[in-house]
Amino acid sequence: MHPSSVTDGAWIGAHCSIGPFTHIAAGARIDAGARIASHVSIGVGTVIGENATIHAGARIGAGVTIGAGVTIQSGAVIGADGFSFVTEGLSGPEQAKATGGSARLTPPEHAAWHKIHSLGGVEIGDDVEIGANSTIDAGTIRATRIGRGTKIDNLVHIGHNVTVGEDCLLCGQTGIAGSVVIGNRVVLAGQTGVGDHHTIGDDVVTGAGTMILSNVPAGKVLLGYPAQRMDQSIASYKALRRLTRKPDSGK
């Protein structure tokens, strides 16, 4: 352990490596063989599993559980507050959802947004990898969960209360809104977006830039905005391009 690091009474297992200027809060537990680089912050009561590797500058909040063999790349933030706010009256987004956007919105009487605090923490399964500058928000009451063996690319955001299954691949710039449930072996290509409170079944694959706005059954291959079956989405793009062709031009 580097002499400039601060552990505040945390439990440190055998054969751990802790780099300079790292802070580990009281009540945290670092299991045997974990390697923690410089300038890492680990919150109160957090558990880091055996042989985990946390690269420089990662931030891990309070009440987070990191499994064995997990790799967290530089700049990742795990366990920040979820983006969860309410108004006293019916907010604009709630009005829009209730009417399907068909009616003009009226200003709420009490428009101020009030924060809902995140108390649930994050649970990361064994052998997960979390890419650089990715963020996983804490759950509101229960934990946000990432299943064993899942790999998360750089610049991925996972919202509060999300559950991601085992052996998934979440590619760069994917964004998953709150309370989404994702099955096992799901592959979300780069810049895929998932709207809140939807369920994605096992073995789903998306193409880049897909926007999921409804539940998805297991085994589907999706593309487009809004997401539809990939072959249908490609056919739609082809049909749209044909609309702009001049008669008899062949182009």
Summary of the structure (lengths in Angstrom):
residues: 251
radius of gyration: 21.6
end to end distance: 67.1
largest distance: 78.9
contacts: 868
relative contact order: 0.08
helix: 9%
strand: 29%
